[in-house]
Amino acid sequence: MNLQVKHQIDPVVRTDLDFRLNEVPRFWFNNDPFRTRMFDALSLTFPVGERYFIESVRALRDKITDPELQQRVSDFIKQEAQHGIAHDKMNEEMKHQGMPVDQFTQFLASRFKYLKQHRSKQYNIAMTAAAEHLTALMAETFYNKKETLAEVHPFVRALFAWHAIEEMEHRDVAYDVMINVGEVPESLRKFALANITLLMFGFTFYRANVMLKYDGYTGLQRAKMAVRGIPWFFGRNGKLTAMHRQYLDWFKKDFHPSQHPVIRQYQTWIDTLAETNDPIQAGEAFWQAAW
């Protein structure tokens, strides 16, 4: 990896984007309950999780003296707030389906409250920076190849495309706060990614399993779904397995998120949104431009 190459883009705050989520069918991933609920379970995390990210960065904001980083932090906070609003709408649709959304989000909120009260600012900013690295890689992975999300309803695909774009735009903001003013030990930085990975995917699978139970599937049916469905995510040729090299870059001492290139069709999304003012059309163009 050429450590001199930097691929940094500034966050842009976008508001009032309508993804028409009330028109999306129950199992929007090719009528596949398991894959749909895995993504739904991930979406459930975002509103509460992103509030935690915002608060973790804000806790160190008064130490930042660089005006450019201050502005990037401000835009990061605004972007994350918008993500929370959009995924709250998706969560509302899950509530209409009878999912125990409040139970999940209340548990998450209590966990994040505990971390803020009983863990150091260093711990929380390290967890935030690691989570941002992970979500940016997931965004790249899901949209790098057209076939990955080919069977996803276009409105949901557009929602996650917008989220992916903004994750790439602010992927290094929390990291720069951590490095510049966080005083985070190298051992904690490395631990944070391993920890957040286990927590994120462990809770995602747990929530997906609970939702499938609410959908009416028996324990045996859910077990069969998991056996068939997990390899799509984590198997030898799994979609998330494909990001392992960039994932492991985090553990290099001289790593910085901007060493990873921005997804190839990034500008396609930007230009289409500017031309149409329609995030669904922008998401479709973004997906169509993948390999």
The 8 nearest C-alpha neighbors of each residue, nearest first, counted from 0:
[[1, 2, 258, 4, 3, 259, 248, 254],
 [2, 0, 3, 4, 258, 5, 259, 254],
 [1, 3, 4, 0, 258, 5, 253, 254],
 [4, 2, 1, 5, 258, 0, 6, 257],
 [5, 3, 2, 1, 258, 6, 257, 0],
 [6, 4, 258, 257, 7, 3, 2, 259],
 [5, 7, 257, 260, 258, 261, 259, 4],
 [6, 8, 257, 5, 9, 168, 261, 171],
 [9, 7, 168, 10, 6, 169, 167, 261],
 [8, 10, 168, 11, 7, 169, 71, 74],
 [11, 9, 168, 169, 74, 75, 12, 71],
 [10, 12, 13, 9, 74, 78, 168, 165],
 [11, 13, 78, 74, 77, 10, 14, 75],
 [14, 12, 11, 15, 78, 16, 81, 77],
 [13, 15, 16, 81, 12, 78, 17, 77],
 [16, 14, 17, 13, 81, 85, 84, 18],
 [17, 15, 14, 278, 18, 13, 277, 85],
 [16, 18, 19, 15, 278, 277, 279, 20],
 [17, 19, 20, 154, 158, 279, 16, 278],
 [20, 18, 21, 17, 22, 154, 23, 155],
 [19, 21, 22, 23, 18, 89, 154, 155],
 [20, 22, 19, 23, 92, 24, 89, 18],
 [23, 21, 20, 19, 24, 154, 18, 25],
 [22, 24, 20, 21, 27, 25, 154, 152],
 [25, 23, 27, 26, 22, 152, 21, 30],
 [24, 26, 27, 23, 96, 30, 93, 35],
 [27, 25, 30, 32, 24, 35, 28, 31],
 [26, 28, 24, 152, 30, 25, 29, 151],
 [29, 27, 151, 35, 30, 31, 26, 150],
 [28, 30, 150, 31, 27, 151, 26, 152],
 [31, 29, 26, 28, 27, 32, 35, 25],
 [30, 32, 29, 28, 33, 34, 26, 35],
 [33, 31, 35, 26, 34, 36, 30, 211],
 [34, 32, 36, 35, 31, 224, 37, 228],
 [33, 35, 37, 36, 32, 31, 38, 28],
 [36, 34, 32, 28, 38, 33, 37, 26],
 [35, 37, 39, 207, 33, 38, 34, 40],
 [38, 36, 40, 34, 207, 39, 35, 33],
 [37, 39, 41, 40, 36, 35, 42, 34],
 [40, 38, 36, 42, 41, 37, 35, 43],
 [41, 39, 37, 43, 203, 38, 207, 42],
 [40, 42, 38, 39, 43, 44, 203, 37],
 [43, 41, 39, 44, 40, 45, 38, 86],
 [44, 42, 40, 41, 45, 39, 90, 46],
 [45, 43, 42, 41, 48, 47, 46, 40],
 [44, 46, 48, 42, 49, 47, 43, 83],
 [47, 45, 83, 49, 48, 44, 86, 87],
 [48, 46, 50, 49, 45, 44, 108, 51],
 [49, 47, 45, 51, 50, 46, 44, 52],
 [48, 50, 52, 51, 46, 47, 45, 79],
 [49, 51, 53, 47, 52, 48, 54, 46],
 [50, 52, 48, 54, 49, 53, 55, 111],
 [53, 51, 49, 55, 50, 127, 54, 56],
 [54, 52, 50, 56, 51, 55, 76, 57],
 [53, 55, 57, 51, 56, 52, 58, 50],
 [56, 54, 52, 58, 124, 53, 57, 123],
 [57, 55, 53, 58, 54, 59, 52, 60],
 [56, 58, 60, 54, 59, 55, 53, 61],
 [57, 59, 55, 56, 60, 54, 120, 61],
 [60, 58, 57, 61, 56, 62, 181, 180],
 [59, 61, 57, 62, 63, 58, 56, 69],
 [60, 62, 63, 59, 58, 57, 64, 69],
 [61, 63, 60, 59, 180, 64, 181, 58],
 [64, 62, 60, 61, 65, 69, 180, 59],
 [63, 65, 66, 62, 69, 61, 68, 60],
 [64, 66, 68, 67, 63, 69, 70, 62],
 [67, 65, 69, 68, 64, 70, 63, 71],
 [68, 66, 70, 69, 65, 71, 72, 64],
 [67, 69, 71, 70, 65, 66, 72, 63],
 [68, 70, 66, 72, 67, 71, 65, 73],
 [71, 69, 73, 67, 72, 68, 66, 74],
 [70, 72, 68, 74, 73, 69, 75, 67],
 [73, 71, 75, 69, 70, 74, 68, 76],
 [72, 74, 70, 76, 71, 75, 69, 77],
 [75, 73, 77, 71, 76, 72, 10, 78],
 [76, 74, 72, 78, 73, 77, 71, 169],
 [77, 75, 79, 73, 74, 78, 53, 80],
 [76, 78, 74, 80, 75, 79, 12, 81],
 [79, 77, 75, 81, 80, 12, 76, 74],
 [78, 80, 82, 76, 81, 77, 49, 75],
 [79, 81, 77, 83, 78, 82, 76, 84],
 [82, 80, 84, 78, 83, 79, 85, 77],
 [83, 81, 79, 85, 80, 84, 86, 78],
 [82, 84, 46, 80, 86, 81, 85, 87],
 [83, 85, 81, 87, 82, 86, 80, 88],
 [86, 84, 82, 88, 87, 83, 81, 89],
 [85, 87, 89, 88, 83, 84, 90, 82],
 [86, 88, 90, 84, 85, 89, 83, 91],
 [89, 87, 91, 86, 85, 90, 92, 84],
 [88, 90, 86, 92, 91, 87, 20, 93],
 [89, 91, 87, 93, 92, 88, 86, 43],
 [92, 90, 94, 88, 93, 89, 87, 95],
 [91, 93, 95, 89, 90, 94, 88, 21],
 [94, 92, 90, 96, 91, 95, 98, 89],
 [95, 93, 91, 98, 97, 96, 92, 100],
 [94, 96, 92, 93, 97, 91, 98, 90],
 [97, 95, 93, 94, 98, 92, 25, 214],
 [98, 96, 94, 95, 99, 93, 213, 214],
 [97, 99, 94, 100, 93, 96, 210, 213],
 [100, 98, 102, 101, 97, 103, 94, 210],
 [99, 101, 103, 102, 98, 94, 104, 90],
 [100, 102, 104, 103, 99, 105, 94, 106],
 [103, 101, 105, 99, 100, 104, 106, 107],
 [104, 102, 100, 106, 101, 105, 107, 99],
 [103, 105, 107, 101, 106, 102, 108, 100],
 [106, 104, 108, 102, 107, 103, 101, 109],
 [105, 107, 109, 103, 104, 108, 102, 110],
 [108, 106, 104, 110, 109, 105, 111, 103],
 [107, 109, 105, 111, 110, 106, 104, 112],
 [108, 110, 112, 106, 107, 111, 113, 105],
 [111, 109, 107, 113, 112, 108, 106, 114],
 [110, 112, 114, 108, 113, 109, 107, 115],
 [113, 111, 109, 115, 110, 114, 108, 116],
 [112, 114, 110, 116, 111, 115, 117, 109],
 [115, 113, 111, 118, 117, 112, 116, 110],
 [114, 116, 112, 113, 118, 117, 111, 123],
 [117, 115, 113, 114, 118, 112, 119, 111],
 [118, 116, 114, 113, 115, 119, 112, 120],
 [119, 117, 114, 115, 116, 122, 120, 123],
 [120, 118, 122, 121, 123, 117, 115, 116],
 [119, 121, 123, 122, 124, 118, 58, 55],
 [120, 122, 119, 183, 124, 123, 181, 125],
 [121, 123, 119, 125, 120, 124, 118, 126],
 [122, 124, 126, 120, 125, 121, 55, 127],
 [123, 125, 127, 55, 121, 126, 122, 177],
 [124, 126, 128, 122, 127, 123, 188, 191],
 [127, 125, 191, 123, 129, 124, 128, 130],
 [126, 128, 124, 130, 125, 52, 129, 123],
 [127, 129, 174, 173, 131, 125, 130, 126],
 [130, 128, 192, 132, 126, 131, 127, 191],
 [131, 129, 133, 127, 132, 128, 126, 134],
 [130, 132, 128, 134, 129, 133, 170, 135],
 [133, 131, 129, 135, 130, 134, 170, 136],
 [132, 134, 130, 136, 131, 135, 137, 129],
 [133, 135, 137, 131, 136, 132, 130, 138],
 [136, 134, 138, 166, 132, 137, 133, 167],
 [137, 135, 139, 133, 138, 134, 140, 132],
 [136, 138, 134, 140, 139, 135, 141, 133],
 [139, 137, 163, 135, 136, 141, 140, 134],
 [140, 138, 136, 137, 142, 143, 141, 262],
 [139, 141, 137, 143, 138, 142, 136, 242],
 [140, 142, 138, 139, 143, 147, 137, 148],
 [143, 141, 139, 144, 140, 138, 286, 145],
 [142, 144, 140, 289, 139, 141, 290, 145],
 [145, 143, 290, 289, 146, 142, 147, 141],
 [146, 144, 289, 147, 290, 149, 286, 148],
 [145, 147, 149, 144, 148, 150, 290, 289],
 [148, 146, 145, 149, 144, 141, 142, 238],
 [149, 147, 151, 150, 146, 145, 141, 156],
 [148, 150, 146, 151, 147, 145, 152, 286],
 [149, 151, 29, 148, 28, 152, 147, 146],
 [150, 152, 28, 148, 149, 27, 29, 156],
 [151, 153, 27, 155, 154, 156, 28, 150],
 [154, 152, 156, 155, 157, 151, 283, 279],
 [155, 153, 157, 156, 152, 18, 279, 158],
 [156, 154, 158, 157, 153, 152, 159, 151],
 [155, 157, 153, 159, 154, 158, 160, 151],
 [158, 156, 282, 160, 154, 279, 155, 159],
 [159, 157, 155, 161, 160, 156, 18, 154],
 [158, 160, 162, 156, 161, 157, 163, 155],
 [161, 159, 157, 163, 162, 158, 282, 156],
 [162, 160, 164, 163, 158, 159, 157, 165],
 [161, 163, 159, 165, 160, 164, 166, 158],
 [164, 162, 138, 160, 166, 161, 165, 159],
 [165, 163, 161, 167, 162, 166, 160, 168],
 [164, 166, 168, 167, 162, 163, 169, 161],
 [167, 165, 163, 135, 170, 168, 169, 164],
 [168, 166, 170, 165, 164, 135, 169, 163],
 [167, 169, 165, 10, 8, 166, 9, 170],
 [168, 170, 10, 172, 166, 171, 167, 75],
 [171, 169, 167, 166, 131, 168, 172, 132],
 [170, 172, 174, 256, 169, 173, 175, 257],
 [173, 171, 175, 174, 169, 170, 176, 72],
 [172, 174, 128, 176, 175, 171, 177, 56],
 [175, 173, 128, 171, 177, 172, 176, 178],
 [174, 176, 178, 172, 177, 173, 179, 171],
 [177, 175, 173, 179, 174, 178, 180, 181],
 [176, 178, 181, 174, 175, 179, 180, 124],
 [179, 177, 175, 176, 181, 180, 174, 182],
 [180, 178, 176, 177, 175, 181, 182, 63],
 [179, 181, 176, 182, 177, 178, 62, 63],
 [182, 180, 177, 183, 121, 178, 179, 176],
 [181, 183, 180, 184, 121, 178, 177, 179],
 [182, 184, 181, 121, 185, 177, 187, 188],
 [185, 183, 187, 186, 188, 182, 121, 189],
 [184, 186, 188, 187, 189, 183, 252, 190],
 [185, 187, 189, 184, 188, 190, 183, 191],
 [188, 186, 190, 184, 189, 185, 191, 183],
 [187, 189, 185, 191, 186, 190, 125, 184],
 [190, 188, 186, 187, 191, 250, 192, 185],
 [189, 191, 187, 193, 188, 192, 194, 186],
 [190, 192, 194, 126, 188, 189, 193, 125],
 [193, 191, 129, 195, 194, 190, 189, 196],
 [194, 192, 196, 190, 191, 195, 197, 189],
 [193, 195, 191, 192, 197, 196, 190, 198],
 [196, 194, 198, 192, 197, 193, 199, 191],
 [197, 195, 199, 193, 194, 198, 192, 200],
 [196, 198, 194, 195, 200, 199, 201, 193],
 [197, 199, 195, 201, 196, 200, 202, 194],
 [200, 198, 196, 202, 201, 197, 195, 203],
 [199, 201, 203, 202, 197, 198, 204, 196],
 [202, 200, 198, 204, 203, 199, 197, 205],
 [201, 203, 205, 204, 200, 199, 198, 206],
 [204, 202, 200, 40, 206, 205, 201, 41],
 [203, 205, 207, 201, 202, 206, 200, 208],
 [204, 206, 202, 208, 203, 207, 201, 209],
 [207, 205, 209, 203, 208, 204, 40, 202],
 [208, 206, 36, 204, 210, 37, 40, 209],
 [207, 209, 211, 205, 206, 210, 204, 212],
 [210, 208, 212, 206, 211, 207, 205, 213],
 [211, 209, 213, 207, 212, 208, 98, 214],
 [210, 212, 214, 208, 213, 209, 216, 207],
 [211, 213, 209, 216, 215, 210, 214, 208],
 [214, 212, 210, 215, 211, 209, 98, 97],
 [215, 213, 211, 212, 216, 210, 98, 97],
 [214, 216, 212, 213, 217, 211, 210, 220],
 [215, 217, 212, 220, 211, 214, 221, 218],
 [218, 216, 220, 219, 221, 212, 215, 211],
 [217, 219, 221, 220, 222, 216, 212, 223],
 [220, 218, 222, 217, 221, 223, 216, 224],
 [219, 221, 217, 223, 222, 218, 216, 224],
 [220, 222, 224, 218, 219, 223, 217, 225],
 [221, 223, 219, 225, 224, 220, 218, 226],
 [222, 224, 226, 220, 225, 221, 227, 219],
 [225, 223, 221, 227, 222, 226, 228, 33],
 [224, 226, 228, 222, 227, 223, 229, 221],
 [227, 225, 223, 224, 228, 229, 222, 230],
 [228, 226, 224, 225, 229, 223, 230, 231],
 [227, 229, 225, 231, 230, 226, 224, 33],
 [228, 230, 231, 232, 225, 233, 226, 227],
 [234, 231, 229, 233, 232, 228, 237, 227],
 [232, 230, 237, 229, 228, 233, 234, 238],
 [231, 233, 237, 238, 230, 239, 229, 234],
 [234, 232, 237, 230, 240, 239, 229, 231],
 [235, 230, 233, 237, 236, 231, 232, 240],
 [234, 236, 237, 233, 240, 230, 241, 231],
 [235, 237, 234, 238, 240, 241, 231, 233],
 [238, 236, 234, 233, 232, 231, 240, 239],
 [237, 239, 232, 240, 241, 231, 236, 233],
 [240, 238, 241, 232, 237, 242, 233, 140],
 [239, 241, 237, 233, 242, 238, 243, 236],
 [240, 242, 239, 238, 243, 237, 236, 140],
 [243, 241, 240, 239, 244, 245, 246, 140],
 [242, 244, 246, 245, 241, 240, 247, 239],
 [245, 243, 247, 246, 242, 248, 241, 240],
 [246, 244, 248, 247, 243, 242, 249, 136],
 [245, 247, 243, 244, 248, 242, 249, 133],
 [246, 248, 249, 244, 245, 250, 243, 251],
 [249, 247, 245, 250, 246, 251, 254, 244],
 [250, 248, 247, 251, 254, 246, 189, 245],
 [249, 251, 248, 247, 189, 252, 254, 246],
 [252, 250, 254, 248, 249, 253, 247, 189],
 [251, 253, 254, 250, 185, 249, 248, 255],
 [254, 252, 251, 255, 2, 250, 249, 248],
 [255, 253, 251, 252, 249, 248, 256, 250],
 [254, 256, 257, 258, 253, 171, 249, 174],
 [257, 255, 258, 171, 259, 170, 254, 132],
 [256, 258, 6, 5, 259, 7, 255, 171],
 [257, 259, 5, 256, 255, 6, 4, 2],
 [260, 258, 257, 256, 6, 261, 5, 245],
 [261, 259, 6, 262, 258, 257, 5, 263],
 [260, 262, 263, 6, 259, 167, 265, 7],
 [263, 261, 265, 264, 139, 260, 143, 167],
 [262, 264, 265, 261, 266, 289, 143, 260],
 [265, 263, 267, 266, 262, 288, 285, 289],
 [266, 264, 267, 262, 268, 263, 269, 164],
 [265, 267, 269, 268, 264, 270, 263, 271],
 [268, 266, 264, 270, 265, 269, 285, 271],
 [267, 269, 281, 285, 271, 266, 270, 265],
 [270, 268, 266, 272, 267, 271, 273, 265],
 [271, 269, 273, 267, 272, 268, 266, 274],
 [272, 270, 281, 274, 268, 273, 269, 275],
 [271, 273, 276, 281, 275, 269, 274, 270],
 [272, 274, 270, 271, 276, 275, 269, 277],
 [275, 273, 271, 272, 276, 270, 277, 269],
 [274, 276, 277, 272, 273, 271, 280, 281],
 [275, 277, 272, 273, 274, 278, 271, 281],
 [276, 278, 275, 279, 280, 272, 281, 16],
 [279, 277, 281, 280, 282, 272, 16, 276],
 [280, 278, 282, 157, 281, 277, 154, 283],
 [279, 281, 283, 282, 277, 278, 284, 271],
 [282, 280, 278, 271, 268, 272, 284, 279],
 [283, 281, 157, 285, 279, 280, 160, 284],
 [282, 284, 280, 286, 285, 281, 287, 279],
 [285, 283, 287, 281, 286, 282, 288, 280],
 [284, 286, 282, 268, 288, 283, 287, 267],
 [285, 287, 283, 288, 284, 289, 145, 282],
 [288, 286, 284, 289, 285, 283, 145, 290],
 [287, 289, 285, 286, 264, 284, 290, 267],
 [290, 288, 145, 144, 286, 287, 143, 142],
 [289, 144, 145, 143, 288, 287, 146, 142]]
